Amino acid sequence: MANQIFFSGFLSMSEALARIFIIIIVAGLLVRKKVITQEHISALSKVTVIVLLPSLVFSNTVKHFNPDALPYWWALPLLGILMSLTGVLFASGVFFTDFKKKRNLIAVSSMQNAGYLVLPIGQVVYPEHFTEFTLITFLFILGYNPLLWTLGKYLATSSVKKVEFHFKDLITPPAVANVLSLVLALLGLQNIFPDIVIDSIDLTGQAAVPIATFVLGATLGSVSLNKFPDLFDTLRVILVKYMMLPAVTILILYYFNLGKTHPLLSDFLVIQAAAAPATGLILQVRTYGGDTDKVAGMMLITYLVCLFALPFWIALWHSFI
């Protein structure tokens, strides 16, 4: 029975990832063939960040967020911070002997793709609960994103002598939409907007997940691999990213029996723990400097490993509960 549950969960998640990776591969090939240019990627990225994702966040929160129905909402930003800090701690231990030289790999090991990869998975695997899944995702990102753009940026660009930090880096349209819609929901002011306005915003936001998935593929497809990452470094990143962090997450969830009391939240946390690294790390290295070849090469390898690791961990988790 346990084996049946395991393989059922593995196949279900593999099918979901396969659909997403087909889009990623097609987008990557279009970039390699120069059908899609860097200008196109930049334009799509800006539209996604400035318009589509904020629309998705705002409409979902205003229409569906109910603090009484989601009483643990305040813990989600804290969990976003805690999970990444735990990953940084594990990675720092694994890379202890050459910490200064490998700080960028600590970022790859601990900073996951909390939105662009996780949201499409939720849309495919949990279609009936996708609204709640989206709310959980963006509340989680509310705590995680500042860490990605401060500590993550510092680690990823570690080969640069001086890494500057500006608070404006944290003020992004999705973050503003997240905070604004959350405040409106908590104050009970959702109804100040006419339904037609919210429906229009919602219609715009529905394009966020497929376009974000395409942008992810185009970003990875534009990466130039001039040298293959060191095997020992690769194994250490995989150890932290796809073994230590998801294993500890599952142990904690199992200990507190959250699989029974909060099944969707538990699945979400396992997915986050075993998700591939954040594509924002590539953007940080490209923008602020760093070892682009090393970070990009490791990113591509970890995304390939994710295709098998994530289904394994979600299947293992389902076999426990």
PyMOL commands that set and color helices and strands:
alter all, ss='L'
color gray80, all
select helices_A, chain A and resi 2-32+38-64+75-94+96-98+103-110+118-125+127-156+167-170+173-186+190-192+195-205+208-221+231-255+258-261+263-273+280-288+292-320
alter helices_A, ss='H'
color red, helices_A
deselect
rebuild
show_as cartoon
